[in-house]
Amino acid sequence: MIRFNCDYQEAAHPRILERLARTGMEQMPGYGEDAMCDAARARIRALCEAPDADVQFLVGGTQANFTLLAAALRSYQGALAAETAHIAVHETGAVEATGHKVLTLPQTDGKITAAQVDGYCAAHYADEAHEHMVMPRAVYISQATELGTIYTRAELRALRKVCDKWKLYLYIDGARLGYAMAAEGCDVDLPFLARTADAFYIGGTKQGALFGEAMVLLNDDLKRDFRYVIKQKGGMLAKGWLLGVQFDELLRDELYFSLSAHAVRLAMKLKGALTEMGAAFLVDSPTNQQFPILPDAALAELGRNFSYSYQCRVDESRSAVRLCTSWATREADLDALIAELRRLLRK
């Protein structure tokens, strides 16, 4: 079975595994208070051009998301997000379990707009019963989104402006941030995010690390006591240096960016081949996630040798699926997938 259903099915890049092996017998202080984590923090601050940023390492994306929102929100406040957002669909109610409602908005290709946020907040405060309702206090978005689309600088600036208007935190989930930055036409980089968001994280789990995410805190209110919240919510690793080692290596010598570019290049090769075959797409994604619409009969046969993630039914005979490339996808495996798709779609 050759797997294209998600982008975290390999362990880690060999350089990270080698670095972990080399440091395996070194004694380190625990909980991220070590030289390895400090080196990774310094590297991230430099890449973000944000010397005052606080950088903290968490074990996974779900922990990063609900920990940040738990730190940002009071008990009566919630986070605005697309109806397809990871926190609304694929985190088993983790944010709600911390006592905060996810306030979902209709999405277009996985994205929400500043106008939607503005309209929601205006309607909330115009309602005479607004004190009996969950108060919007944060905006959650992903770069790239769950549908592989990306926000532009103009869209993020507009969101920042409306967040300032209504006193909302802007938080960006960066599980696939490298893949977004590698996409053609993406004009958003780390320094821009550091100037625009209150907090965002640099994804490791889906982007070449064994596990872990690097949370970048820009707003001083969020920096305060954040480590208390990480510990309470179960996101703090006792052997924290294992995260520091990984991010220090991943972000050294452009490795993170070259791995991301590899995944996107192969995704575009797949997209081009499917387009030549006449396939339609659920959404026009420029990143490593592609969502072709394929005949159910072809999918049944494809699934014998290639895994994919089912997305939704399109009509009585076709469904949309997700095919992911990753930092570790082998071109020969992609070529085999393309050849099989050509065979099936000729039938």
LUMDREN-977561 format. One record per residue (C-alpha): x, y, z; chain. Coordinates in steps of 0.25 Angstrom, whole numbers, plus 5000, padded with zeros to 4 digits. Example, Ala and Ser with C-alpha at 12.3 -4.5 7.8 and 13.67 -1.06 7.14 Angstrom:
+------+------+------+---+
|   px |   py |   pz | c |
+------+------+------+---+
| 5049 | 4982 | 5031 | A |
| 5055 | 4996 | 5029 | A |
+------+------+------+---+
REM end
This chain:
+------+------+------+---+
|   px |   py |   pz | c |
+------+------+------+---+
| 5000 | 5000 | 5000 | A |
| 5005 | 5014 | 4996 | A |
| 4999 | 5024 | 5005 | A |
| 4995 | 5038 | 5000 | A |
| 4983 | 5040 | 5010 | A |
| 4991 | 5049 | 5020 | A |
| 5005 | 5056 | 5021 | A |
| 5010 | 5051 | 5034 | A |
| 5012 | 5036 | 5031 | A |
| 5027 | 5036 | 5032 | A |
| 5035 | 5037 | 5045 | A |
| 5044 | 5049 | 5042 | A |
| 5055 | 5054 | 5033 | A |
| 5068 | 5046 | 5035 | A |
| 5076 | 5059 | 5039 | A |
| 5066 | 5060 | 5051 | A |
| 5067 | 5045 | 5055 | A |
| 5083 | 5046 | 5054 | A |
| 5083 | 5059 | 5063 | A |
| 5074 | 5052 | 5073 | A |
| 5083 | 5040 | 5073 | A |
| 5095 | 5049 | 5075 | A |
| 5089 | 5056 | 5087 | A |
| 5083 | 5044 | 5093 | A |
| 5092 | 5042 | 5104 | A |
| 5094 | 5056 | 5108 | A |
| 5088 | 5061 | 5121 | A |
| 5078 | 5073 | 5119 | A |
| 5069 | 5081 | 5128 | A |
| 5054 | 5077 | 5126 | A |
| 5042 | 5084 | 5121 | A |
| 5048 | 5093 | 5110 | A |
| 5058 | 5100 | 5119 | A |
| 5070 | 5095 | 5112 | A |
| 5081 | 5100 | 5102 | A |
| 5075 | 5092 | 5091 | A |
| 5061 | 5099 | 5092 | A |
| 5068 | 5113 | 5094 | A |
| 5076 | 5111 | 5081 | A |
| 5063 | 5107 | 5074 | A |
| 5056 | 5119 | 5080 | A |
| 5067 | 5128 | 5075 | A |
| 5066 | 5122 | 5061 | A |
| 5051 | 5124 | 5061 | A |
| 5052 | 5139 | 5066 | A |
| 5063 | 5142 | 5055 | A |
| 5054 | 5136 | 5044 | A |
| 5042 | 5143 | 5048 | A |
| 5050 | 5156 | 5050 | A |
| 5043 | 5157 | 5064 | A |
| 5054 | 5158 | 5075 | A |
| 5043 | 5160 | 5086 | A |
| 5035 | 5148 | 5082 | A |
| 5033 | 5137 | 5092 | A |
| 5034 | 5123 | 5086 | A |
| 5029 | 5111 | 5093 | A |
| 5029 | 5096 | 5089 | A |
| 5017 | 5087 | 5090 | A |
| 5015 | 5073 | 5087 | A |
| 5005 | 5074 | 5076 | A |
| 4995 | 5082 | 5068 | A |
| 4983 | 5079 | 5076 | A |
| 4990 | 5083 | 5089 | A |
| 4995 | 5096 | 5082 | A |
| 4981 | 5100 | 5078 | A |
| 4973 | 5098 | 5091 | A |
| 4985 | 5102 | 5100 | A |
| 4986 | 5116 | 5092 | A |
| 4971 | 5118 | 5092 | A |
| 4970 | 5114 | 5107 | A |
| 4981 | 5124 | 5110 | A |
| 4974 | 5135 | 5102 | A |
| 4959 | 5133 | 5106 | A |
| 4951 | 5136 | 5118 | A |
| 4940 | 5126 | 5122 | A |
| 4929 | 5133 | 5114 | A |
| 4937 | 5135 | 5101 | A |
| 4939 | 5128 | 5088 | A |
| 4947 | 5127 | 5076 | A |
| 4942 | 5130 | 5062 | A |
| 4946 | 5120 | 5051 | A |
| 4942 | 5114 | 5038 | A |
| 4932 | 5103 | 5039 | A |
| 4943 | 5094 | 5033 | A |
| 4953 | 5098 | 5043 | A |
| 4962 | 5088 | 5049 | A |
| 4957 | 5092 | 5063 | A |
| 4942 | 5091 | 5059 | A |
| 4943 | 5077 | 5052 | A |
| 4956 | 5069 | 5055 | A |
| 4959 | 5071 | 5069 | A |
| 4948 | 5064 | 5076 | A |
| 4943 | 5076 | 5083 | A |
| 4956 | 5079 | 5090 | A |
| 4954 | 5094 | 5090 | A |
| 4940 | 5092 | 5095 | A |
| 4945 | 5083 | 5106 | A |
| 4954 | 5094 | 5111 | A |
| 4941 | 5102 | 5113 | A |
| 4941 | 5111 | 5100 | A |
| 4931 | 5110 | 5089 | A |
| 4936 | 5110 | 5074 | A |
| 4927 | 5120 | 5067 | A |
| 4927 | 5115 | 5053 | A |
| 4925 | 5123 | 5040 | A |
| 4921 | 5119 | 5026 | A |
| 4934 | 5117 | 5018 | A |
| 4938 | 5119 | 5003 | A |
| 4949 | 5109 | 5000 | A |
| 4953 | 5107 | 5014 | A |
| 4955 | 5122 | 5017 | A |
| 4947 | 5133 | 5025 | A |
| 4947 | 5148 | 5022 | A |
| 4949 | 5161 | 5030 | A |
| 4935 | 5165 | 5025 | A |
| 4929 | 5152 | 5032 | A |
| 4936 | 5155 | 5045 | A |
| 4932 | 5169 | 5045 | A |
| 4917 | 5165 | 5042 | A |
| 4917 | 5155 | 5053 | A |
| 4923 | 5164 | 5063 | A |
| 4913 | 5175 | 5059 | A |
| 4901 | 5166 | 5060 | A |
| 4906 | 5161 | 5073 | A |
| 4907 | 5174 | 5080 | A |
| 4894 | 5180 | 5073 | A |
| 4886 | 5169 | 5080 | A |
| 4880 | 5174 | 5093 | A |
| 4883 | 5160 | 5099 | A |
| 4897 | 5159 | 5095 | A |
| 4901 | 5157 | 5110 | A |
| 4894 | 5144 | 5109 | A |
| 4902 | 5139 | 5098 | A |
| 4916 | 5135 | 5096 | A |
| 4925 | 5147 | 5093 | A |
| 4934 | 5146 | 5081 | A |
| 4949 | 5149 | 5086 | A |
| 4958 | 5142 | 5076 | A |
| 4959 | 5138 | 5061 | A |
| 4965 | 5125 | 5058 | A |
| 4970 | 5122 | 5044 | A |
| 4979 | 5112 | 5037 | A |
| 4991 | 5115 | 5027 | A |
| 4989 | 5106 | 5019 | A |
| 4974 | 5103 | 5021 | A |
| 4968 | 5090 | 5023 | A |
| 4965 | 5090 | 5008 | A |
| 4979 | 5094 | 5004 | A |
| 4976 | 5108 | 5001 | A |
| 4984 | 5120 | 5006 | A |
| 4982 | 5134 | 5011 | A |
| 4989 | 5146 | 5004 | A |
| 4995 | 5158 | 5011 | A |
| 4983 | 5166 | 5008 | A |
| 4973 | 5157 | 5014 | A |
| 4982 | 5155 | 5027 | A |
| 4983 | 5171 | 5028 | A |
| 4968 | 5172 | 5026 | A |
| 4966 | 5161 | 5037 | A |
| 4976 | 5169 | 5046 | A |
| 4969 | 5182 | 5044 | A |
| 4955 | 5176 | 5048 | A |
| 4961 | 5169 | 5060 | A |
| 4967 | 5182 | 5065 | A |
| 4953 | 5188 | 5063 | A |
| 4946 | 5178 | 5071 | A |
| 4958 | 5175 | 5081 | A |
| 4959 | 5160 | 5076 | A |
| 4972 | 5152 | 5076 | A |
| 4977 | 5147 | 5063 | A |
| 4982 | 5133 | 5064 | A |
| 4988 | 5125 | 5052 | A |
| 4989 | 5110 | 5052 | A |
| 5002 | 5107 | 5044 | A |
| 5002 | 5092 | 5044 | A |
| 5005 | 5092 | 5029 | A |
| 5011 | 5106 | 5029 | A |
| 5023 | 5102 | 5021 | A |
| 5014 | 5096 | 5010 | A |
| 5007 | 5109 | 5010 | A |
| 5019 | 5118 | 5008 | A |
| 5024 | 5109 | 4997 | A |
| 5012 | 5110 | 4989 | A |
| 5012 | 5118 | 4976 | A |
| 5007 | 5132 | 4978 | A |
| 5008 | 5132 | 4993 | A |
| 5012 | 5146 | 4998 | A |
| 5012 | 5142 | 5013 | A |
| 5025 | 5139 | 5020 | A |
| 5029 | 5138 | 5035 | A |
| 5033 | 5152 | 5037 | A |
| 5019 | 5157 | 5032 | A |
| 5012 | 5147 | 5041 | A |
| 5020 | 5152 | 5053 | A |
| 5016 | 5166 | 5050 | A |
| 5001 | 5162 | 5048 | A |
| 4997 | 5151 | 5057 | A |
| 4996 | 5151 | 5072 | A |
| 5001 | 5137 | 5072 | A |
| 5003 | 5126 | 5061 | A |
| 5011 | 5113 | 5061 | A |
| 5021 | 5106 | 5052 | A |
| 5017 | 5092 | 5049 | A |
| 5027 | 5081 | 5051 | A |
| 5018 | 5068 | 5052 | A |
| 5014 | 5069 | 5037 | A |
| 5026 | 5076 | 5032 | A |
| 5038 | 5067 | 5035 | A |
| 5039 | 5066 | 5050 | A |
| 5036 | 5054 | 5059 | A |
| 5026 | 5062 | 5066 | A |
| 5024 | 5075 | 5072 | A |
| 5020 | 5090 | 5069 | A |
| 5026 | 5103 | 5071 | A |
| 5017 | 5113 | 5077 | A |
| 5021 | 5128 | 5074 | A |
| 5015 | 5138 | 5083 | A |
| 5015 | 5152 | 5079 | A |
| 5004 | 5159 | 5088 | A |
| 5009 | 5161 | 5102 | A |
| 4996 | 5158 | 5108 | A |
| 4997 | 5144 | 5103 | A |
| 5012 | 5142 | 5107 | A |
| 5008 | 5144 | 5122 | A |
| 5007 | 5131 | 5129 | A |
| 5006 | 5123 | 5116 | A |
| 5015 | 5112 | 5122 | A |
| 5006 | 5110 | 5133 | A |
| 4995 | 5107 | 5123 | A |
| 5003 | 5098 | 5115 | A |
| 5006 | 5090 | 5127 | A |
| 4992 | 5089 | 5132 | A |
| 4987 | 5085 | 5118 | A |
| 4997 | 5074 | 5116 | A |
| 5005 | 5080 | 5105 | A |
| 5018 | 5081 | 5112 | A |
| 5028 | 5070 | 5109 | A |
| 5037 | 5066 | 5121 | A |
| 5048 | 5063 | 5112 | A |
| 5046 | 5077 | 5105 | A |
| 5060 | 5077 | 5099 | A |
| 5055 | 5066 | 5089 | A |
| 5046 | 5077 | 5083 | A |
| 5057 | 5088 | 5083 | A |
| 5067 | 5078 | 5076 | A |
| 5056 | 5076 | 5065 | A |
| 5053 | 5090 | 5062 | A |
| 5067 | 5095 | 5063 | A |
| 5071 | 5084 | 5052 | A |
| 5058 | 5086 | 5044 | A |
| 5060 | 5101 | 5042 | A |
| 5075 | 5100 | 5040 | A |
| 5081 | 5102 | 5026 | A |
| 5067 | 5104 | 5020 | A |
| 5063 | 5090 | 5022 | A |
| 5049 | 5093 | 5026 | A |
| 5047 | 5101 | 5013 | A |
| 5053 | 5091 | 5004 | A |
| 5045 | 5080 | 5009 | A |
| 5032 | 5088 | 5008 | A |
| 5036 | 5092 | 4993 | A |
| 5038 | 5077 | 4990 | A |
| 5024 | 5074 | 4995 | A |
| 5017 | 5085 | 4987 | A |
| 5025 | 5082 | 4974 | A |
| 5020 | 5068 | 4974 | A |
| 5006 | 5072 | 4978 | A |
| 5006 | 5081 | 4966 | A |
| 5011 | 5070 | 4957 | A |
| 4999 | 5062 | 4962 | A |
| 4990 | 5073 | 4960 | A |
| 4995 | 5075 | 4945 | A |
| 4994 | 5061 | 4942 | A |
| 4979 | 5060 | 4947 | A |
| 4976 | 5072 | 4940 | A |
| 4981 | 5066 | 4927 | A |
| 4972 | 5054 | 4930 | A |
| 4960 | 5063 | 4930 | A |
| 4958 | 5062 | 4945 | A |
| 4951 | 5073 | 4953 | A |
| 4955 | 5078 | 4967 | A |
| 4946 | 5081 | 4979 | A |
| 4955 | 5093 | 4981 | A |
| 4967 | 5100 | 4974 | A |
| 4978 | 5097 | 4984 | A |
| 4993 | 5102 | 4982 | A |
| 4998 | 5094 | 4993 | A |
| 5001 | 5079 | 4996 | A |
| 4987 | 5075 | 4998 | A |
| 4979 | 5072 | 4985 | A |
| 4964 | 5069 | 4985 | A |
| 4961 | 5062 | 4971 | A |
| 4946 | 5058 | 4968 | A |
| 4947 | 5044 | 4963 | A |
| 4937 | 5033 | 4959 | A |
| 4933 | 5024 | 4971 | A |
| 4937 | 5011 | 4962 | A |
| 4951 | 5017 | 4960 | A |
| 4953 | 5020 | 4975 | A |
| 4949 | 5006 | 4979 | A |
| 4960 | 5000 | 4970 | A |
| 4970 | 5011 | 4973 | A |
| 4968 | 5008 | 4988 | A |
| 4974 | 4994 | 4986 | A |
| 4988 | 4999 | 4985 | A |
| 4988 | 5014 | 4988 | A |
| 4981 | 5020 | 5001 | A |
| 4974 | 5033 | 5000 | A |
| 4965 | 5041 | 5010 | A |
| 4950 | 5042 | 5006 | A |
| 4945 | 5056 | 5006 | A |
| 4930 | 5057 | 5001 | A |
| 4920 | 5052 | 4991 | A |
| 4919 | 5061 | 4979 | A |
| 4908 | 5054 | 4971 | A |
| 4902 | 5040 | 4970 | A |
| 4914 | 5034 | 4963 | A |
| 4926 | 5043 | 4968 | A |
| 4933 | 5047 | 4981 | A |
| 4944 | 5057 | 4985 | A |
| 4956 | 5051 | 4992 | A |
| 4968 | 5057 | 4997 | A |
| 4982 | 5053 | 4992 | A |
| 4994 | 5058 | 5000 | A |
| 5008 | 5059 | 4997 | A |
| 5018 | 5061 | 5008 | A |
| 5033 | 5065 | 5011 | A |
| 5036 | 5050 | 5009 | A |
| 5028 | 5046 | 4997 | A |
| 5036 | 5039 | 4987 | A |
| 5035 | 5043 | 4972 | A |
| 5034 | 5028 | 4968 | A |
| 5022 | 5026 | 4977 | A |
| 5015 | 5038 | 4971 | A |
| 5018 | 5034 | 4957 | A |
| 5012 | 5020 | 4961 | A |
| 4999 | 5027 | 4966 | A |
| 4998 | 5036 | 4953 | A |
| 5000 | 5024 | 4944 | A |
| 4989 | 5016 | 4952 | A |
| 4980 | 5028 | 4951 | A |
| 4982 | 5029 | 4936 | A |
| 4978 | 5014 | 4935 | A |
| 4966 | 5015 | 4943 | A |
| 4961 | 5028 | 4937 | A |
| 4962 | 5022 | 4923 | A |
| 4952 | 5012 | 4926 | A |
+------+------+------+---+
REM end
